[in-house]
Amino acid sequence: MTKYEIIIFWSDEDKSFIAEVPELPGCMADGKTYQEALSNAEIIINEWIETAKELEREIPHAKRRLMFA
């Protein structure tokens, strides 16, 4: 399970759900269903991190969101 924020939205142009990971530049996935887009995003996050490690690039830490009661 990832700790990075994932934003999922429907794209009429692509006719699929798009999952963006804002904290990891260029990290996106898609899927025919919301759940498929989420699952694909989790896979691509791991691949993004593996590639960054291989290229010795900095890997951003997941930001924490503040919650107010």
Backbone bond lengths (Angstrom), bond angles and torsions (degrees), N, CA, C in turn:
res aa  C-N    CA-C-N  psi(-1)  N-CA   C-N-CA  omega(-1)  CA-C   N-CA-C  phi
1 M - - - 1.449 - - 1.520 109.82 -
2 T 1.298 115.74 134.49 1.455 120.98 -177.86 1.524 111.92 -87.71
3 K 1.313 116.05 154.46 1.457 120.68 176.30 1.518 111.03 -108.28
4 Y 1.314 116.73 4.73 1.462 120.78 178.61 1.520 110.16 -85.02
5 E 1.325 115.45 146.34 1.458 120.66 177.10 1.529 109.42 -66.26
6 I 1.320 116.28 135.37 1.460 122.42 176.82 1.521 107.32 -124.43
7 I 1.330 116.05 123.87 1.461 121.29 177.62 1.520 107.53 -105.22
8 I 1.334 116.12 124.42 1.465 120.96 -177.37 1.523 109.02 -118.57
9 F 1.328 115.19 131.32 1.460 120.11 178.76 1.518 109.71 -145.61
10 W 1.334 115.76 159.07 1.459 122.12 178.17 1.523 109.50 -85.11
11 S 1.324 117.38 135.74 1.459 122.62 176.15 1.525 108.68 -114.17
12 D 1.343 116.02 113.26 1.467 119.72 175.72 1.527 110.48 -63.41
13 E 1.322 116.00 -37.01 1.466 120.85 -178.66 1.526 111.51 -62.31
14 D 1.333 116.12 -43.66 1.465 120.82 -178.15 1.526 113.26 -90.80
15 K 1.329 116.33 -11.82 1.470 121.87 -176.96 1.529 111.33 55.64
16 S 1.338 114.98 41.81 1.460 120.35 178.76 1.522 109.19 -158.98
17 F 1.325 114.91 168.68 1.462 120.80 174.01 1.522 108.15 -83.15
18 I 1.325 116.21 139.15 1.458 122.59 178.52 1.521 107.62 -112.38
19 A 1.318 116.64 134.04 1.459 122.74 177.48 1.526 108.30 -116.47
20 E 1.320 115.96 117.90 1.465 121.64 178.76 1.522 109.53 -108.52
21 V 1.329 115.47 144.87 1.460 121.69 176.61 1.534 106.03 -118.80
22 P 1.337 117.44 90.78 1.463 121.14 -171.66 1.525 115.37 -58.61
23 E 1.322 117.47 -30.03 1.464 120.67 -177.08 1.529 113.34 -76.90
24 L 1.337 117.07 -14.20 1.461 121.60 179.78 1.534 107.61 -117.58
25 P 1.325 117.97 100.34 1.469 120.92 -174.91 1.530 113.78 -51.09
26 G 1.339 115.21 127.54 1.454 121.20 177.36 1.516 114.92 79.76
27 C 1.320 117.60 2.89 1.465 121.27 -176.72 1.524 109.22 -87.54
28 M 1.340 115.71 108.95 1.461 122.71 -179.01 1.516 109.51 -144.34
29 A 1.321 115.40 157.44 1.461 121.79 175.38 1.520 107.23 -148.26
30 D 1.325 115.41 170.55 1.462 119.07 176.79 1.520 109.08 -141.99
31 G 1.330 115.16 173.96 1.454 120.59 178.16 1.514 110.45 -172.40
32 K 1.315 115.61 156.44 1.466 120.72 179.80 1.526 111.30 -71.31
33 T 1.337 116.78 -24.68 1.459 121.62 176.31 1.526 108.70 -123.57
34 Y 1.335 115.12 163.57 1.463 121.22 177.15 1.527 109.72 -57.22
35 Q 1.327 115.64 -47.71 1.461 120.77 -177.87 1.528 111.88 -63.61
36 E 1.325 117.09 -38.87 1.466 120.53 178.52 1.530 110.36 -65.17
37 A 1.323 117.31 -40.88 1.464 120.67 178.00 1.527 110.47 -62.94
38 L 1.321 117.48 -41.63 1.457 121.88 178.19 1.527 110.81 -63.63
39 S 1.319 116.83 -46.68 1.463 121.26 179.21 1.533 111.03 -61.06
40 N 1.322 116.53 -44.37 1.465 120.63 178.85 1.526 111.33 -64.83
41 A 1.337 116.91 -35.82 1.464 120.50 178.07 1.521 110.56 -63.79
42 E 1.321 117.51 -41.43 1.462 120.50 178.97 1.523 111.20 -62.83
43 I 1.312 116.83 -37.88 1.472 120.88 177.14 1.520 110.05 -65.55
44 I 1.327 116.61 -47.26 1.457 120.32 -175.31 1.531 111.54 -69.82
45 I 1.337 117.77 -29.25 1.471 120.28 174.45 1.522 109.63 -61.71
46 N 1.322 116.94 -46.44 1.477 120.33 178.74 1.524 111.26 -62.18
47 E 1.333 117.29 -40.19 1.464 120.76 178.17 1.524 110.93 -67.05
48 W 1.331 117.33 -38.88 1.465 121.86 178.58 1.526 109.52 -60.61
49 I 1.341 116.16 -45.99 1.464 121.01 -178.90 1.529 110.97 -66.02
50 E 1.325 117.73 -42.67 1.472 120.88 178.12 1.526 110.78 -60.20
51 T 1.320 116.90 -43.89 1.467 120.95 179.58 1.524 110.85 -64.37
52 A 1.338 116.87 -43.11 1.463 120.69 178.85 1.527 110.76 -60.21
53 K 1.330 117.07 -40.85 1.466 120.71 177.89 1.524 110.75 -63.32
54 E 1.338 117.11 -44.93 1.462 121.27 179.83 1.527 111.64 -61.09
55 L 1.329 116.48 -36.08 1.465 121.71 -179.42 1.526 112.23 -90.04
56 E 1.337 116.06 4.35 1.460 123.26 -179.07 1.529 111.98 54.49
57 R 1.321 115.36 42.63 1.465 121.64 176.67 1.527 109.58 -97.91
58 E 1.314 114.76 156.09 1.460 120.29 178.75 1.526 110.27 -68.72
59 I 1.311 115.75 138.87 1.461 121.66 177.58 1.523 107.03 -108.11
60 P 1.329 117.43 115.93 1.471 119.90 -179.08 1.527 111.72 -62.49
61 H 1.323 114.82 143.29 1.467 119.78 174.34 1.518 108.39 -77.70
62 A 1.304 116.31 145.54 1.456 120.71 177.15 1.520 108.69 -66.08
63 K 1.323 116.07 132.73 1.466 120.74 178.69 1.519 109.06 -79.78
64 R 1.285 114.73 150.71 1.466 119.58 176.72 1.519 107.93 -103.37
65 R 1.291 115.89 140.87 1.455 121.80 178.41 1.523 108.95 -92.86
66 L 1.319 115.68 140.21 1.445 120.75 175.90 1.515 109.88 -82.01
67 M 1.297 115.60 136.79 1.456 119.58 177.57 1.520 108.19 -117.80
68 F 1.300 115.95 134.70 1.446 121.75 -179.93 1.515 109.52 -114.31
69 A 1.349 115.42 141.04 1.461 120.44 178.95 1.507 110.43 -98.53
